[in-house]
């Protein structure tokens, strides 16, 4: 069975055919999924979905691109919702230096506040990183994030950085890019980081794996990610499925 640790089934791209998308995922062997909410509308929708489907869980947080919009009452609201038994993580949070909507100092402040919250409510964190690797690693270290650990979501850094994150109690999550022919770093990470520290995800509807690159991604395609990791590690698909699922359940404290 497969565990897709990062889906956006709460995105409008799934408004028309959510039932079919979920059906295809189940047929592909996807046992559980974590729906990630990162602002008011997507968090609200994630909370609706976890009530509706027993195999869906939620992670709730505030996206760094929108850090400038986050108010103290938003953080208090996230804290309140985190009491829900099916909210299993805080995030996605982090830093994004690609888009310039939110100034870096604001992003860093919002990131630190969410790490504090996660430690308070004792939940792992999901990290979004775009063009900000060193600052993210520094902040995780400074804030003692290893106390809760979490996921480096859709990891695109080097095996060396991946190992630094593993040493701080983080899992490395690989998605569609590991299947891209020109994606050298994710392939190296897949080979070098022990399977016991890897997770798989789609980040759907984004980053569809080969041969669906450029199309809408969906949870059923997480199997393509698992197949690629099995090939790179020269092990069976079943082994990748079993261990990454076990890793996810352990991290999210799901029986």
Secondary structure as GFF3:
##gff-version 3
##sequence-region A 1 255
A	DSSP	beta_strand	2	7	.	.	.	ID=ss1
A	DSSP	three_ten_helix	12	14	.	.	.	ID=ss2
A	DSSP	alpha_helix	18	27	.	.	.	ID=ss3
A	DSSP	beta_strand	30	37	.	.	.	ID=ss4
A	DSSP	alpha_helix	40	52	.	.	.	ID=ss5
A	DSSP	beta_strand	56	60	.	.	.	ID=ss6
A	DSSP	three_ten_helix	64	69	.	.	.	ID=ss7
A	DSSP	alpha_helix	72	81	.	.	.	ID=ss8
A	DSSP	beta_strand	87	96	.	.	.	ID=ss9
A	DSSP	alpha_helix	104	121	.	.	.	ID=ss10
A	DSSP	beta_strand	124	130	.	.	.	ID=ss11
A	DSSP	alpha_helix	133	142	.	.	.	ID=ss12
A	DSSP	three_ten_helix	145	147	.	.	.	ID=ss13
A	DSSP	beta_strand	150	152	.	.	.	ID=ss14
A	DSSP	alpha_helix	159	167	.	.	.	ID=ss15
A	DSSP	beta_strand	170	174	.	.	.	ID=ss16
A	DSSP	three_ten_helix	176	179	.	.	.	ID=ss17
A	DSSP	alpha_helix	184	192	.	.	.	ID=ss18
A	DSSP	three_ten_helix	195	197	.	.	.	ID=ss19
A	DSSP	beta_strand	198	200	.	.	.	ID=ss20
A	DSSP	three_ten_helix	219	221	.	.	.	ID=ss21
A	DSSP	alpha_helix	222	233	.	.	.	ID=ss22
A	DSSP	alpha_helix	237	252	.	.	.	ID=ss23
###
